[in-house]
Amino acid sequence: MAAEARMRVSVISPEATVFEGRAASLVAPAWDGELGVLPGHAPMVVLLGSGELRIEAEGGSRRFRVAGGFMQVVDDTVTVLSETAEAA
């Protein structure tokens, strides 16, 4: 996939930024089911539930366990602010 078809992704918990990088796709546990995000996605804010956050990053697949918080998507930038976020 071309470099221009990537999103900037940040996964942030109260303790630390647990991931920051570029990704081709992301699947997040929304409060009512899973939600996939690809480059060019419409702007939105989502309430997160508990589950596994999956990121297809430049260095390979990354997985995180998240619980609660919000995810914002705007201009190919995804910010996940979670009450709990740790590598799965």
VMD Tcl script that builds the backbone (N, CA, C; Angstrom):
set m [mol new atoms 264]
animate dup $m
set s [atomselect $m all]
$s set {name element resname resid chain x y z} {
  {N N MET 1 A 0.844 -1.179 0.000}
  {CA C MET 1 A 0.000 0.000 0.000}
  {C C MET 1 A 0.890 1.242 0.000}
  {N N ALA 2 A 0.522 2.237 -0.765}
  {CA C ALA 2 A 1.322 3.455 -0.884}
  {C C ALA 2 A 1.334 4.225 0.425}
  {N N ALA 3 A 2.417 4.947 0.657}
  {CA C ALA 3 A 2.572 5.700 1.906}
  {C C ALA 3 A 1.467 6.736 2.078}
  {N N GLU 4 A 0.967 7.315 0.968}
  {CA C GLU 4 A -0.065 8.335 1.090}
  {C C GLU 4 A -1.422 7.749 1.501}
  {N N ALA 5 A -1.580 6.421 1.442}
  {CA C ALA 5 A -2.820 5.780 1.861}
  {C C ALA 5 A -2.695 5.261 3.292}
  {N N ARG 6 A -2.119 6.043 4.150}
  {CA C ARG 6 A -1.944 5.683 5.561}
  {C C ARG 6 A -2.548 6.773 6.442}
  {N N MET 7 A -2.900 6.377 7.662}
  {CA C MET 7 A -3.431 7.324 8.644}
  {C C MET 7 A -2.419 7.464 9.771}
  {N N ARG 8 A -2.455 8.589 10.449}
  {CA C ARG 8 A -1.683 8.759 11.680}
  {C C ARG 8 A -2.564 8.247 12.818}
  {N N VAL 9 A -2.000 7.400 13.662}
  {CA C VAL 9 A -2.757 6.816 14.769}
  {C C VAL 9 A -2.012 7.051 16.080}
  {N N SER 10 A -2.747 7.502 17.091}
  {CA C SER 10 A -2.217 7.649 18.451}
  {C C SER 10 A -3.152 6.918 19.400}
  {N N VAL 11 A -2.583 6.101 20.277}
  {CA C VAL 11 A -3.347 5.414 21.320}
  {C C VAL 11 A -2.801 5.922 22.648}
  {N N ILE 12 A -3.671 6.581 23.412}
  {CA C ILE 12 A -3.236 7.288 24.617}
  {C C ILE 12 A -4.070 6.840 25.810}
  {N N SER 13 A -3.378 6.522 26.913}
  {CA C SER 13 A -4.038 6.224 28.184}
  {C C SER 13 A -3.633 7.303 29.174}
  {N N PRO 14 A -4.233 7.339 30.354}
  {CA C PRO 14 A -3.816 8.333 31.344}
  {C C PRO 14 A -2.348 8.206 31.749}
  {N N GLU 15 A -1.792 6.991 31.631}
  {CA C GLU 15 A -0.416 6.759 32.051}
  {C C GLU 15 A 0.615 7.098 30.983}
  {N N ALA 16 A 0.272 6.848 29.695}
  {CA C ALA 16 A 1.283 7.010 28.646}
  {C C ALA 16 A 0.652 6.955 27.255}
  {N N THR 17 A 1.434 7.380 26.279}
  {CA C THR 17 A 1.080 7.149 24.881}
  {C C THR 17 A 1.609 5.755 24.556}
  {N N VAL 18 A 0.707 4.808 24.284}
  {CA C VAL 18 A 1.133 3.422 24.099}
  {C C VAL 18 A 1.423 3.084 22.633}
  {N N PHE 19 A 0.950 3.912 21.703}
  {CA C PHE 19 A 1.281 3.720 20.291}
  {C C PHE 19 A 1.148 5.047 19.573}
  {N N GLU 20 A 2.094 5.291 18.663}
  {CA C GLU 20 A 2.020 6.453 17.794}
  {C C GLU 20 A 2.715 6.063 16.497}
  {N N GLY 21 A 1.988 6.133 15.393}
  {CA C GLY 21 A 2.579 5.741 14.124}
  {C C GLY 21 A 1.581 5.821 12.996}
  {N N ARG 22 A 1.976 5.283 11.839}
  {CA C ARG 22 A 1.128 5.303 10.657}
  {C C ARG 22 A 0.531 3.922 10.462}
  {N N ALA 23 A -0.694 3.885 9.948}
  {CA C ALA 23 A -1.386 2.614 9.794}
  {C C ALA 23 A -2.241 2.605 8.533}
  {N N ALA 24 A -2.441 1.399 7.998}
  {CA C ALA 24 A -3.292 1.207 6.822}
  {C C ALA 24 A -4.743 0.985 7.230}
  {N N SER 25 A -4.967 0.439 8.446}
  {CA C SER 25 A -6.333 0.211 8.922}
  {C C SER 25 A -6.330 0.054 10.431}
  {N N LEU 26 A -7.531 0.155 10.990}
  {CA C LEU 26 A -7.705 0.056 12.436}
  {C C LEU 26 A -9.092 -0.516 12.696}
  {N N VAL 27 A -9.220 -1.407 13.662}
  {CA C VAL 27 A -10.515 -1.918 14.102}
  {C C VAL 27 A -10.599 -1.674 15.599}
  {N N ALA 28 A -11.631 -0.944 16.026}
  {CA C ALA 28 A -11.771 -0.560 17.431}
  {C C ALA 28 A -13.050 -1.144 18.021}
  {N N PRO 29 A -13.025 -1.451 19.325}
  {CA C PRO 29 A -14.232 -1.933 19.996}
  {C C PRO 29 A -15.108 -0.754 20.436}
  {N N ALA 30 A -16.076 -0.405 19.615}
  {CA C ALA 30 A -17.016 0.648 20.004}
  {C C ALA 30 A -17.956 0.092 21.069}
  {N N TRP 31 A -18.724 0.929 21.717}
  {CA C TRP 31 A -19.590 0.474 22.804}
  {C C TRP 31 A -20.674 -0.472 22.306}
  {N N ASP 32 A -21.002 -0.418 20.999}
  {CA C ASP 32 A -22.078 -1.260 20.459}
  {C C ASP 32 A -21.602 -2.225 19.366}
  {N N GLY 33 A -20.295 -2.479 19.278}
  {CA C GLY 33 A -19.750 -3.397 18.287}
  {C C GLY 33 A -18.429 -2.883 17.745}
  {N N GLU 34 A -17.812 -3.662 16.861}
  {CA C GLU 34 A -16.528 -3.249 16.298}
  {C C GLU 34 A -16.722 -2.246 15.172}
  {N N LEU 35 A -15.728 -1.364 15.017}
  {CA C LEU 35 A -15.769 -0.324 13.997}
  {C C LEU 35 A -14.436 -0.296 13.272}
  {N N GLY 36 A -14.461 -0.414 11.958}
  {CA C GLY 36 A -13.253 -0.358 11.153}
  {C C GLY 36 A -13.038 1.029 10.579}
  {N N VAL 37 A -11.767 1.426 10.485}
  {CA C VAL 37 A -11.405 2.737 9.942}
  {C C VAL 37 A -10.298 2.539 8.914}
  {N N LEU 38 A -10.483 3.133 7.739}
  {CA C LEU 38 A -9.491 3.130 6.670}
  {C C LEU 38 A -9.137 4.572 6.327}
  {N N PRO 39 A -8.031 4.801 5.636}
  {CA C PRO 39 A -7.706 6.171 5.207}
  {C C PRO 39 A -8.870 6.780 4.415}
  {N N GLY 40 A -9.111 8.049 4.646}
  {CA C GLY 40 A -10.197 8.757 3.975}
  {C C GLY 40 A -11.538 8.643 4.672}
  {N N HIS 41 A -11.573 8.039 5.870}
  {CA C HIS 41 A -12.833 7.872 6.607}
  {C C HIS 41 A -13.430 9.231 6.958}
  {N N ALA 42 A -14.737 9.295 6.999}
  {CA C ALA 42 A -15.440 10.522 7.389}
  {C C ALA 42 A -15.117 10.871 8.844}
  {N N PRO 43 A -15.109 12.165 9.173}
  {CA C PRO 43 A -14.856 12.566 10.563}
  {C C PRO 43 A -15.925 12.002 11.503}
  {N N MET 44 A -15.499 11.589 12.693}
  {CA C MET 44 A -16.444 11.076 13.688}
  {C C MET 44 A -15.781 10.995 15.053}
  {N N VAL 45 A -16.632 10.889 16.062}
  {CA C VAL 45 A -16.204 10.614 17.436}
  {C C VAL 45 A -17.025 9.420 17.903}
  {N N VAL 46 A -16.347 8.436 18.511}
  {CA C VAL 46 A -16.987 7.182 18.899}
  {C C VAL 46 A -16.722 6.908 20.370}
  {N N LEU 47 A -17.728 6.440 21.071}
  {CA C LEU 47 A -17.574 5.985 22.447}
  {C C LEU 47 A -17.040 4.559 22.412}
  {N N LEU 48 A -15.922 4.309 23.088}
  {CA C LEU 48 A -15.316 2.980 23.094}
  {C C LEU 48 A -15.904 2.102 24.190}
  {N N GLY 49 A -15.920 0.817 23.910}
  {CA C GLY 49 A -16.272 -0.183 24.908}
  {C C GLY 49 A -14.998 -0.859 25.388}
  {N N SER 50 A -15.107 -2.129 25.742}
  {CA C SER 50 A -13.940 -2.912 26.151}
  {C C SER 50 A -13.659 -3.959 25.087}
  {N N GLY 51 A -12.377 -4.182 24.815}
  {CA C GLY 51 A -12.015 -5.196 23.840}
  {C C GLY 51 A -10.657 -4.947 23.248}
  {N N GLU 52 A -10.438 -5.553 22.076}
  {CA C GLU 52 A -9.142 -5.488 21.418}
  {C C GLU 52 A -9.146 -4.445 20.302}
  {N N LEU 53 A -8.176 -3.564 20.348}
  {CA C LEU 53 A -7.941 -2.571 19.303}
  {C C LEU 53 A -6.876 -3.158 18.384}
  {N N ARG 54 A -7.193 -3.316 17.095}
  {CA C ARG 54 A -6.261 -3.912 16.140}
  {C C ARG 54 A -5.821 -2.860 15.133}
  {N N ILE 55 A -4.513 -2.737 14.971}
  {CA C ILE 55 A -3.942 -1.743 14.063}
  {C C ILE 55 A -3.025 -2.449 13.079}
  {N N GLU 56 A -3.237 -2.225 11.796}
  {CA C GLU 56 A -2.315 -2.707 10.760}
  {C C GLU 56 A -1.329 -1.572 10.507}
  {N N ALA 57 A -0.230 -1.582 11.243}
  {CA C ALA 57 A 0.754 -0.503 11.211}
  {C C ALA 57 A 1.855 -0.815 10.212}
  {N N GLU 58 A 2.704 0.173 9.937}
  {CA C GLU 58 A 3.804 -0.003 8.993}
  {C C GLU 58 A 4.749 -1.123 9.418}
  {N N GLY 59 A 4.952 -1.309 10.707}
  {CA C GLY 59 A 5.861 -2.329 11.196}
  {C C GLY 59 A 5.197 -3.674 11.438}
  {N N GLY 60 A 3.937 -3.840 11.057}
  {CA C GLY 60 A 3.201 -5.076 11.274}
  {C C GLY 60 A 1.968 -4.845 12.130}
  {N N SER 61 A 1.240 -5.916 12.395}
  {CA C SER 61 A 0.016 -5.821 13.196}
  {C C SER 61 A 0.344 -5.505 14.646}
  {N N ARG 62 A -0.463 -4.633 15.231}
  {CA C ARG 62 A -0.336 -4.293 16.655}
  {C C ARG 62 A -1.703 -4.498 17.292}
  {N N ARG 63 A -1.717 -5.014 18.503}
  {CA C ARG 63 A -2.969 -5.252 19.227}
  {C C ARG 63 A -2.859 -4.675 20.634}
  {N N PHE 64 A -3.952 -4.039 21.049}
  {CA C PHE 64 A -4.002 -3.426 22.369}
  {C C PHE 64 A -5.322 -3.769 23.031}
  {N N ARG 65 A -5.302 -3.927 24.314}
  {CA C ARG 65 A -6.510 -4.132 25.102}
  {C C ARG 65 A -6.930 -2.760 25.603}
  {N N VAL 66 A -8.151 -2.333 25.244}
  {CA C VAL 66 A -8.649 -1.026 25.677}
  {C C VAL 66 A -9.964 -1.216 26.423}
  {N N ALA 67 A -10.273 -0.254 27.280}
  {CA C ALA 67 A -11.523 -0.271 28.029}
  {C C ALA 67 A -11.964 1.165 28.271}
  {N N GLY 68 A -13.083 1.528 27.670}
  {CA C GLY 68 A -13.651 2.852 27.861}
  {C C GLY 68 A -12.884 3.939 27.139}
  {N N GLY 69 A -13.480 5.089 27.053}
  {CA C GLY 69 A -12.851 6.234 26.415}
  {C C GLY 69 A -13.513 6.600 25.096}
  {N N PHE 70 A -12.759 7.302 24.250}
  {CA C PHE 70 A -13.281 7.819 22.992}
  {C C PHE 70 A -12.269 7.603 21.874}
  {N N MET 71 A -12.761 7.612 20.642}
  {CA C MET 71 A -11.902 7.602 19.468}
  {C C MET 71 A -12.386 8.717 18.544}
  {N N GLN 72 A -11.437 9.525 18.061}
  {CA C GLN 72 A -11.756 10.601 17.127}
  {C C GLN 72 A -11.050 10.317 15.809}
  {N N VAL 73 A -11.789 10.496 14.713}
  {CA C VAL 73 A -11.229 10.359 13.370}
  {C C VAL 73 A -11.459 11.688 12.659}
  {N N VAL 74 A -10.368 12.300 12.159}
  {CA C VAL 74 A -10.483 13.546 11.405}
  {C C VAL 74 A -9.229 13.711 10.547}
  {N N ASP 75 A -9.420 13.989 9.263}
  {CA C ASP 75 A -8.309 14.246 8.335}
  {C C ASP 75 A -7.216 13.178 8.388}
  {N N ASP 76 A -7.599 11.907 8.267}
  {CA C ASP 76 A -6.650 10.784 8.297}
  {C C ASP 76 A -5.794 10.754 9.557}
  {N N THR 77 A -6.348 11.255 10.652}
  {CA C THR 77 A -5.712 11.171 11.964}
  {C C THR 77 A -6.698 10.518 12.921}
  {N N VAL 78 A -6.280 9.431 13.544}
  {CA C VAL 78 A -7.122 8.704 14.498}
  {C C VAL 78 A -6.476 8.837 15.874}
  {N N THR 79 A -7.249 9.337 16.825}
  {CA C THR 79 A -6.778 9.468 18.200}
  {C C THR 79 A -7.674 8.626 19.090}
  {N N VAL 80 A -7.071 7.664 19.781}
  {CA C VAL 80 A -7.797 6.810 20.719}
  {C C VAL 80 A -7.398 7.241 22.120}
  {N N LEU 81 A -8.362 7.739 22.878}
  {CA C LEU 81 A -8.151 8.132 24.279}
  {C C LEU 81 A -8.909 7.128 25.127}
  {N N SER 82 A -8.191 6.262 25.816}
  {CA C SER 82 A -8.827 5.186 26.548}
  {C C SER 82 A -8.459 5.227 28.028}
  {N N GLU 83 A -9.418 4.863 28.865}
  {CA C GLU 83 A -9.178 4.797 30.303}
  {C C GLU 83 A -8.107 3.758 30.618}
  {N N THR 84 A -8.078 2.675 29.835}
  {CA C THR 84 A -7.078 1.621 29.965}
  {C C THR 84 A -6.604 1.243 28.574}
  {N N ALA 85 A -5.305 1.219 28.342}
  {CA C ALA 85 A -4.741 0.792 27.055}
  {C C ALA 85 A -3.399 0.129 27.324}
  {N N GLU 86 A -3.291 -1.135 26.928}
  {CA C GLU 86 A -2.040 -1.872 27.104}
  {C C GLU 86 A -1.879 -2.861 25.965}
  {N N ALA 87 A -0.640 -3.194 25.667}
  {CA C ALA 87 A -0.359 -4.156 24.595}
  {C C ALA 87 A -1.011 -5.487 24.929}
  {N N ALA 88 A -1.646 -6.104 23.924}
  {CA C ALA 88 A -2.321 -7.391 24.129}
  {C C ALA 88 A -1.371 -8.535 23.894}
}
mol reanalyze $m
mol bondsrecalc $m
mol representation Tube
mol addrep $m
